[in-house]
Each structure stands twice: as structure tokens, then as C-alpha cells.
Amino acid sequence: MAKIASRISQLTGEGALAVFTRAKELEKAGHSIIHLELGEPDFHPAAPVVDALRAAVAEGRDRYVATRGIPPLRSAIAEYLKRTRRLDVAPEQVLVAPGCKMALALAMMSLIEPGDEVLYPDPSFPIYPSFTRGLGAKAVSYALREENKFQPDLAEIAAKITSKTRVLIFNSPNNPTGTVFTEAAIAGIAELAKQHDLWVIADEIYARILFSGEYKSIWALPGMAERTVIIDGFSKSFAMTGWRLGYAVAQKHVIDALDMLVLNTFTCTAEFSQVAAIEALRDSTNAVPAMVEEYRKRRDLFVAKLNRIPGFRCQSPDGAFYAWVNIEETGLPAEEVQRVLLEEAGVAGIAGAAFGVEGKNYLRFSLVSATHQLEDALERIQRVSSRWRAAVAR
């Protein structure tokens, strides 16, 4: 039998989807499941966005369009980044893709050679190391540890840079910890990137879901615009997960490289969804701030009550919509706690090892369910915590 390309064996999946599949099986069998495993907002796009999509389809805007994205959307993204992050970006520095993950893949394919080394945070989005290996490069992790409030250790990063290091990836606010990197951490990463001539891929998909302060992008620091690729999209901030809309921001010669990959793969992103995305960026109904405020309320409720459950410890996240819970004091492996919660309590969370070895003693819960469902989930977790209370009491 003809063989599959060896690069496929270097790829891994996402733990969240495996848990989701089992949760759906249990639901089909009649079990009540509260879904806290997927990072998918329970909100939907604002009404003007949906109206704009309908109008675009009715107007026949379903043809091939510019491979880099329609000019009005690229201009709107540049204006949006100026308004929300104070970034000076030109429309020609923007490329639109069908999803943030595709924008990330295009950037990685454009910057990474076989044999290169790529630095990425642990814990983090599992696609970073997976796709790195798929490109024939070596994924090198740097730890985000609880004792350091899940901030990067700049000395550790510096020690892991070699002559083969080509790219450094980071995600702030971070998935799964919810940590927003400090200005000092971002400045330190920038200095290391300039000192060692590294590319930086800044995954800013959660940049608008911030609970305090103003988002600081590494792009804005001196000397970083020319070596940074920003990855962002519409799934999280605008609750448009199934619309598959993302974008990359970089210097024009990098965008030219990404565009060549677009020409050789998916040709273009659907025009009607791009037209609707322009309306999303306007946010005429202030849907984004309202959504973030609701996430703040959920965070405050959920984290406070999680910390009353025996064996659970959770730092309050500064952004995104996840609770990253240390369960080491339960005396049970995180995979077993995940199983008990799902099979016996009907609460779907994810064992932290799905996000890297630093997550082995953690669980991730997504705060994407209504408040009453979160309260129900907390009650269910409290009930089954009898399974490990004796260990905690010792």
C-alpha cells in the first residue's frame, strides 16, 4: 500500500475535541452534560453583522475575490488595530484567511525551514508545536509556571536560544492560563528577538477579551514591526467561530510570501463573510464590550467558587475566557479528575496535559456557558469532590 507522507505522523490533535466527542456520546445516551471544554463563545454575532451577511449574499457577492482579502476589509482591519491597539498598520500589511488557524499555518510555513528551532510557551495552544514538527522543525518549549503567575521566564527563553532558533511564538492573553503578559515580559521578548534576529509570531486572538488595562502589542515596540507577524481573527472577540475568518499582519514582503501560499491552496476567503466582517469591526451595537463584561462576571463567580472546592486552586485570569485550575492536591491525576467530572458529574473540562507537559496537574474550563449553567457545574463538581476530599484532608 502507498504510504502517507511522514510529516502527518508528526502532527497531533486537540484534546478539547476528544473530550467533546465523548461528551456528545454521553448526551446521546441520555446524560446531562455541561460543556466547558471548547473555547467557543455562547454568544452569536451582533444583528448588524448577520444582516450584512444576508445582504452580501443577496447582492451576489459570492465570486472569487482578491487572494489577500477584499481591500475594504483590509483597510478596516488596519483602522481597527489603530483604534483598539494604537498600531500603525497599512492595508497592504494585512492578509485575510479562512480562520485564525489558517493564518497561523501560512505564517509558520512562510517563516520556518526544516531543521529550524521554534520557541513556544508551555502550556499553550497545541497546534504551535504540532505544526512546527509537521514542517520538519524542532519545537522547543519555555514554561509558564504558576509560581511566576504564568509569566514567561526571560532567562529560560534566553538559555534556550541557539544558532538554529528562527521563530518565537507567544499568545497573550494566553490559552489556557488566561495570563496577559506584562509589559516587561513583552519588552524582554522583543529584546531577545532583536538580539538573536528572530521572527516573532504574536497570537493576539484574545486581545479584545481583556479584564483590565489596555492591550499592549509587541508590534508597537521599537524595531519589532519589521520582525513580527500578528495573528488574529473574528472567532473569539466577535463570536464568529464557524464563519472561519482570520488574518495576519506583517511587513509587505512577508504578506507577499503568505499570498503565494494562498494562491497555491485555497485561492481566497469567501467575499460575503468578509463584507460582514467589516460590520463586525465597526461594532455599532457595542457587542464586544458587553460580551467582555459578561465574561468578567462569569470569571468572578466561577473562580471564587472553584477555590472553595477541596483540592482545587485557580488564579483569576486577566483575559480570554478560561479557568486554569491546579488539582494537584486532590491526589489524583488530572486525567482521572477529568473522567470523574465528565462521566459522573456531567461536566466537561480538559486535562491540562493537552496543552503541554506543564499542564499535567491542571484542568481547563471554558467560561462559555450561561451563568446558571456555570453555577450548576460548580454544584456538580462540589458533589463529586467527595471522591478526593479524604486525600485533601490528610
Long-range contacts (C-beta under 8 A, 24 or more apart in sequence): 7-134, 7-135, 7-136, 8-134, 10-130, 10-133, 10-134, 11-130, 11-131, 11-133, 11-134, 12-126, 12-129, 12-130, 13-126, 14-126, 14-127, 14-354, 15-126, 15-350, 15-351, 15-353, 15-354, 15-355, 16-350, 16-354, 19-338, 19-342, 19-348, 19-349, 19-350, 20-348, 22-342, 23-342, 23-348, 26-342, 26-343, 26-346, 31-346, 32-346, 33-342, 33-346, 33-347, 33-348, 34-346, 34-347, 34-348, 34-369, 34-373, 34-376, 34-377, 34-380, 35-348, 35-368, 35-369, 36-347, 36-348, 36-349, 36-365, 36-366, 36-367, 36-368, 36-369, 36-374, 36-377, 37-348, 37-349, 37-350, 37-366, 38-366, 38-368, 39-175, 39-236, 39-321, 39-322, 39-366, 39-368, 40-235, 40-241, 40-366, 40-368, 41-236, 41-239, 41-241, 41-291, 41-321, 41-368, 42-368, 42-369, 42-370, 43-239, 43-287, 43-291, 43-294, 44-239, 45-238, 45-239, 45-240, 45-243, 45-276, 45-280, 45-287, 46-238, 46-280, 46-283, 46-284, 46-285, 46-287, 47-285, 48-279, 48-282, 48-284, 48-285, 49-238, 49-240, 49-276, 49-277, 49-279, 49-280, 50-276, 51-279, 52-275, 52-276, 52-278, 52-279, 53-272, 53-273, 53-275, 53-276, 55-275, 56-271, 56-272, 56-275, 56-276, 57-272, 61-271, 61-272, 61-275, 62-270, 62-271, 62-272, 63-271, 64-267, 64-268, 65-268, 65-269, 65-271, 65-274, 66-268, 67-259, 67-262, 67-263, 67-267, 67-268, 68-94, 68-95, 68-96, 68-255, 68-259, 68-262, 69-94, 69-95, 69-96, 69-247, 69-268, 69-269, 69-274, 70-96, 70-271, 70-274, 70-275, 72-275, 72-278, 73-274, 73-275, 73-277, 73-278, 76-277, 76-278, 76-281, 76-282, 77-247, 77-249, 77-281, 79-281, 80-281, 81-230, 81-249, 84-207, 84-208, 84-215, 85-207, 85-215, 85-217, 85-219, 85-220, 86-220, 87-217, 87-219, 87-220, 87-249, 88-225, 89-219, 89-249, 90-252, 92-252, 92-255, 93-249, 93-250, 93-251, 93-252, 93-255, 94-247, 94-248, 94-249, 94-255, 95-247, 95-248, 95-250, 95-255, 95-258, 95-259, 95-262, 96-245, 96-246, 96-247, 96-269, 96-274, 97-245, 97-246, 97-247, 97-248, 97-262, 97-266, 97-269, 98-244, 98-245, 98-246, 98-266, 98-269, 98-270, 99-233, 99-235, 99-244, 99-245, 99-246, 100-203, 100-205, 100-231, 100-232, 100-233, 100-235, 100-246, 100-247, 101-127, 101-246, 102-244, 102-246, 102-266, 103-231, 103-232, 103-233, 103-246, 103-247, 103-248, 103-258, 104-131, 104-201, 104-203, 104-231, 104-246, 104-248, 105-131, 106-248, 106-258, 106-261, 106-262, 107-201, 107-229, 107-231, 107-248, 107-250, 107-254, 107-258, 108-132, 108-135, 108-167, 108-201, 109-135, 109-261, 110-254, 110-257, 110-258, 110-261, 111-166, 111-167, 111-199, 111-201, 111-229, 111-254, 112-137, 112-166, 112-167, 113-137, 113-166, 115-164, 116-164, 116-165, 116-166, 116-167, 117-162, 117-164, 117-165, 117-166, 118-165, 118-166, 118-167, 118-168, 118-169, 119-157, 119-160, 119-161, 119-165, 119-167, 119-168, 119-169, 119-198, 120-168, 120-169, 120-170, 121-152, 121-169, 121-170, 121-171, 121-174, 121-356, 122-355, 122-356, 122-357, 122-358, 122-359, 123-174, 123-176, 123-177, 123-324, 123-352, 123-355, 123-356, 123-358, 123-359, 123-362, 124-169, 124-171, 124-174, 124-175, 124-176, 124-355, 124-356, 125-171, 125-175, 125-203, 125-355, 126-354, 126-355, 126-356, 128-169, 129-356, 137-166, 138-164, 140-165, 141-356, 141-357, 141-358, 143-358, 144-174, 144-177, 144-179, 144-358, 145-358, 146-315, 146-326, 149-179, 149-315, 150-174, 150-177, 150-179, 150-315, 150-324, 151-179, 151-181, 151-182, 151-185, 152-181, 152-185, 152-188, 152-189, 154-185, 154-188, 154-189, 154-192, 157-188, 157-189, 157-192, 158-192, 161-192, 161-196, 161-198, 165-196, 165-198, 166-198, 166-199, 167-198, 167-199, 167-200, 167-201, 168-192, 168-193, 168-198, 168-199, 168-200, 168-201, 169-200, 169-201, 169-203, 170-200, 170-201, 170-202, 170-203, 171-202, 171-203, 171-204, 171-205, 171-206, 172-202, 172-203, 172-204, 172-206, 172-207, 172-319, 173-206, 173-207, 173-209, 173-210, 173-317, 173-318, 173-319, 173-320, 174-206, 174-320, 175-205, 175-206, 175-320, 175-322, 175-355, 176-322, 176-324, 176-350, 176-352, 176-355, 176-359, 176-362, 176-364, 177-315, 177-317, 177-322, 177-324, 178-317, 178-318, 178-319, 178-320, 178-321, 178-322, 178-323, 178-324, 179-317, 179-318, 179-319, 180-210, 180-213, 180-215, 180-318, 180-319, 183-216, 186-216, 186-218, 186-221, 187-221, 189-218, 190-218, 190-221, 190-223, 190-224, 193-224, 193-227, 194-223, 194-224, 194-227, 197-227, 198-227, 199-227, 199-228, 199-229, 200-224, 200-227, 200-228, 200-229, 201-228, 201-229, 201-231, 202-228, 202-229, 202-230, 202-231, 203-231, 203-232, 204-230, 204-231, 204-232, 205-231, 205-232, 205-233, 205-235, 205-236, 205-237, 205-246, 206-236, 206-237, 206-319, 206-320, 206-321, 207-232, 207-237, 208-236, 208-237, 208-288, 208-292, 209-236, 209-237, 209-291, 209-292, 209-295, 209-319, 209-320, 209-321, 210-292, 210-318, 210-319, 211-292, 211-295, 211-296, 211-299, 211-317, 211-318, 211-319, 212-318, 219-249, 225-251, 226-251, 229-254, 234-277, 234-280, 236-320, 236-321, 237-288, 238-277, 238-280, 238-283, 238-287, 238-288, 239-287, 239-291, 240-277, 240-280, 243-273, 243-276, 243-277, 244-269, 244-273, 245-269, 245-273, 245-274, 245-277, 295-321, 295-367, 297-371, 298-367, 298-371, 298-374, 299-323, 299-367, 301-371, 301-374, 301-375, 302-365, 302-367, 302-374, 302-378, 305-375, 305-378, 306-365, 306-378, 306-381, 308-382, 309-378, 309-381, 309-382, 309-385, 310-385, 310-388, 310-389, 310-392, 310-393, 311-385, 311-388, 311-389, 311-391, 311-392, 312-381, 312-385, 321-366, 321-367, 321-368, 322-364, 322-365, 322-366, 322-367, 323-364, 323-365, 323-367, 324-352, 324-362, 324-363, 324-364, 325-349, 325-362, 325-363, 325-364, 325-365, 326-361, 326-362, 327-361, 327-362, 327-363, 328-361, 329-391, 329-392, 330-385, 330-388, 330-391, 330-392, 331-388, 331-391, 331-392, 332-387, 332-388, 332-391, 333-360, 334-359, 334-360, 334-361, 334-362, 334-363, 337-363, 337-388, 338-363, 340-384, 340-387, 341-380, 341-381, 341-384, 344-384, 344-387, 345-380, 345-381, 345-383, 345-384, 346-380, 347-377, 347-380, 347-381
